[in-house]
Amino acid sequence: HGGSRVTSSCQQRQEPRPSGVSRCPKKVADMGISRDSRHKRRATGGRRNIHQKKRKFELGRPSSMTKLGVKRVRTVRTRGGNLKFRALRLDAGNFAWGSENCTRKARVLDVVYNASSNELVRTKTLFKNTIITIDATPFRDWYHRQYNKYLGKVVGDAATQAITKRRARRIHGRVSSKTFKDIEPLLAEQFKVGRLFACISSRPGQSGRCDGYLLEGDELAFYKKKLEKKKKA
């Protein structure tokens, strides 16, 4: 008691501390995404002196990495009180058939090609210019109503053939020989399978939509060749 010193339990238990670790750990600052160029070198290769901090108007946000799934969209308030629509998951969109001047809403079935990375194909991530496959049914039905011709479908029973003949008489004046033309063989093959190649032209992480157009002509042949090469490898 005389001159004895009372120590706390923390002081009594001296737990070993790894070398290089301070007694009071420092607070780690959160790194923000910035779109400034102060951190970059000059055109001549010299380093720049950073004379100011980050600014609010230079901020960036993480990529949405939109996946294929049940629709889920979040709103983000941006500069000026405007809104961006951040699509986290999407499963459908509006797609245009350019040569026929027809646009229909179709279901997105799969992601088949992305020029940036095969990892984005594996994870089924939707970006602008991603090549996907969509359901051919809406375009097949429109083509049948417009030209009275089935795409990738054989008409079998007599009742359906009778309806087809009546429809042919009804639309005979509306569809002339000039407006009707057979579709290209590559596209016809896809209608038989029921899956069409399409390209996303919207930005799902900005507009919250997955809209695009059907691949035709040289563009379709180009991507078919790419996919066949990918399968062989």
C-alpha positions in Angstrom: 0.0 0.0 0.0 2.7 2.4 0.8 3.9 3.7 -2.5 2.3 0.8 -4.4 1.1 1.6 -7.8 -2.3 0.4 -9.1 -2.2 -0.5 -12.8 -5.1 -1.0 -15.1 -5.9 -4.3 -16.7 -4.7 -3.0 -20.1 -1.3 -2.2 -18.6 -1.1 -5.5 -16.8 -1.7 -7.5 -20.0 1.0 -6.4 -22.4 -0.1 -8.1 -25.6 2.6 -8.5 -28.3 2.3 -6.1 -31.2 3.6 -6.8 -34.7 6.6 -4.9 -35.7 5.9 -1.8 -37.8 2.4 -1.3 -36.4 1.9 1.9 -34.3 0.1 1.9 -31.0 -2.5 4.3 -32.4 -3.5 3.3 -35.9 -4.1 6.2 -38.3 -7.5 6.8 -39.9 -7.4 5.7 -43.5 -9.1 8.3 -45.8 -11.6 7.2 -48.3 -10.4 7.6 -51.9 -12.9 9.3 -54.2 -13.1 8.9 -58.0 -12.0 12.1 -59.6 -12.0 13.2 -63.3 -9.3 15.8 -62.9 -6.0 15.8 -64.9 -3.8 17.4 -62.2 -2.4 14.0 -61.3 -1.3 13.3 -64.8 2.1 14.2 -66.3 2.7 17.0 -68.7 2.9 16.4 -72.5 6.7 16.6 -72.1 6.7 14.0 -69.4 7.3 16.3 -66.5 5.5 16.0 -63.2 2.9 18.6 -62.1 2.7 20.2 -58.7 -0.7 19.7 -57.3 -1.8 23.2 -56.1 -5.4 22.5 -55.2 -7.6 19.7 -53.7 -10.3 17.7 -55.5 -13.5 19.6 -56.5 -17.1 18.5 -56.4 -17.6 19.2 -60.1 -14.8 16.8 -60.9 -16.2 13.8 -59.1 -16.8 10.4 -60.8 -18.9 7.5 -59.8 -18.4 3.7 -60.0 -19.6 1.9 -63.0 -23.1 0.3 -62.7 -22.0 -3.0 -64.2 -25.5 -3.8 -65.3 -26.3 -7.5 -65.2 -28.8 -9.6 -67.0 -31.8 -10.2 -64.7 -35.1 -8.9 -63.4 -35.3 -5.2 -63.9 -33.8 -3.1 -61.1 -33.1 0.6 -61.6 -31.9 3.2 -59.2 -32.0 7.0 -59.5 -28.9 9.2 -58.9 -29.1 12.9 -58.3 -26.5 14.7 -60.4 -25.2 18.2 -60.9 -28.0 20.8 -61.4 -30.6 18.6 -59.7 -30.8 16.3 -62.8 -31.3 12.6 -62.6 -29.5 9.6 -64.0 -31.0 6.2 -64.0 -28.6 3.6 -62.9 -29.7 0.2 -64.2 -28.4 -2.6 -62.0 -30.3 -5.4 -63.8 -32.3 -5.4 -67.0 -34.0 -8.2 -69.0 -35.7 -6.4 -71.9 -35.5 -3.5 -74.3 -36.7 -1.8 -77.5 -34.8 -3.1 -80.6 -35.0 -1.7 -84.1 -35.0 -3.8 -87.3 -33.4 -1.2 -89.6 -34.0 -2.6 -93.0 -37.7 -3.1 -92.2 -38.2 0.1 -90.3 -39.7 -1.8 -87.4 -39.1 -1.5 -83.6 -40.4 -3.9 -81.1 -39.9 -4.6 -77.4 -38.0 -7.9 -77.0 -36.6 -10.0 -74.2 -32.8 -10.2 -73.8 -31.7 -13.8 -73.7 -27.9 -13.9 -73.4 -24.7 -11.9 -73.8 -22.5 -13.4 -76.5 -19.7 -11.0 -77.3 -18.0 -7.9 -75.9 -15.0 -6.3 -77.6 -13.5 -5.1 -74.2 -13.3 -8.4 -72.3 -14.5 -12.0 -72.3 -15.0 -11.6 -68.5 -18.0 -9.3 -69.3 -19.5 -12.1 -71.4 -19.0 -14.6 -68.6 -20.7 -12.4 -66.0 -23.5 -11.3 -68.5 -22.8 -7.6 -68.1 -24.7 -5.2 -70.3 -22.7 -2.2 -71.8 -23.1 -0.1 -74.8 -22.0 -2.0 -78.0 -22.4 -5.4 -76.3 -23.6 -8.1 -78.7 -26.5 -10.0 -77.2 -29.2 -12.4 -78.3 -32.9 -11.4 -78.1 -36.2 -13.2 -78.6 -37.3 -13.3 -82.2 -41.0 -13.7 -81.5 -42.1 -10.0 -81.7 -40.3 -9.5 -85.0 -41.6 -12.8 -86.5 -45.2 -11.9 -85.6 -44.8 -8.4 -87.1 -43.4 -9.9 -90.3 -46.3 -12.3 -90.6 -48.9 -9.6 -90.1 -47.1 -7.3 -92.6 -46.2 -9.7 -95.4 -48.3 -12.8 -94.6 -45.2 -14.9 -94.5 -43.8 -17.0 -91.7 -40.2 -16.7 -90.8 -38.6 -20.0 -89.6 -42.0 -21.6 -89.2 -43.7 -24.3 -91.3 -47.5 -23.9 -91.6 -49.0 -27.3 -91.2 -52.8 -27.8 -90.7 -55.5 -26.9 -93.2 -57.2 -24.3 -90.8 -54.0 -22.3 -90.5 -53.5 -22.4 -94.3 -57.1 -21.1 -94.9 -56.5 -18.2 -92.5 -53.3 -17.5 -94.4 -55.1 -17.4 -97.8 -57.8 -15.0 -96.4 -55.1 -12.8 -95.0 -53.2 -12.8 -98.3 -56.3 -11.5 -100.1 -56.8 -8.8 -97.5 -53.3 -7.5 -97.6 -52.7 -8.0 -101.3 -53.3 -4.4 -102.1 -51.4 -3.1 -99.1 -48.2 -5.0 -99.8 -46.8 -4.5 -103.3 -44.0 -6.5 -105.0 -41.7 -3.5 -104.6 -42.0 -3.3 -100.8 -41.6 -7.0 -100.2 -38.2 -8.6 -100.3 -36.8 -11.8 -98.8 -34.5 -11.3 -95.8 -30.9 -12.3 -95.9 -29.9 -16.0 -95.3 -28.0 -15.3 -92.1 -31.0 -13.5 -90.6 -33.4 -16.2 -91.8 -31.3 -18.9 -90.0 -31.6 -16.9 -86.7 -35.4 -16.7 -87.1 -35.5 -20.5 -87.4 -33.6 -20.8 -84.1 -35.7 -18.1 -82.5 -32.7 -16.0 -81.3 -31.6 -12.8 -83.1 -28.2 -11.1 -82.7 -28.5 -7.5 -81.5 -26.2 -4.7 -80.5 -26.9 -2.4 -77.5 -26.8 1.3 -78.5 -28.1 2.9 -75.3 -26.1 3.3 -72.0 -27.8 1.2 -69.3 -25.9 2.8 -66.5 -26.9 6.3 -67.6 -30.4 6.0 -69.1 -31.6 2.9 -67.3 -32.6 1.3 -70.6 -31.2 -1.5 -72.8 -32.2 -0.5 -76.3 -30.5 -1.3 -79.6 -30.8 -2.7 -83.1 -30.7 -6.0 -84.9 -27.4 -7.0 -86.6 -27.7 -7.2 -90.4 -25.5 -7.3 -93.5 -21.7 -7.0 -93.1 -22.0 -6.3 -89.4 -23.8 -9.5 -88.8 -21.3 -11.5 -90.9 -18.5 -9.8 -89.0 -19.7 -10.8 -85.5 -20.7 -14.3 -86.7 -17.2 -14.8 -87.8 -15.9 -13.5 -84.5 -18.1 -15.9 -82.5 -17.1 -18.9 -84.7 -13.4 -18.1 -84.2 -14.1 -17.8 -80.4 -15.8 -21.2 -80.3 -12.8 -22.9 -82.1 -10.4 -21.3 -79.7 
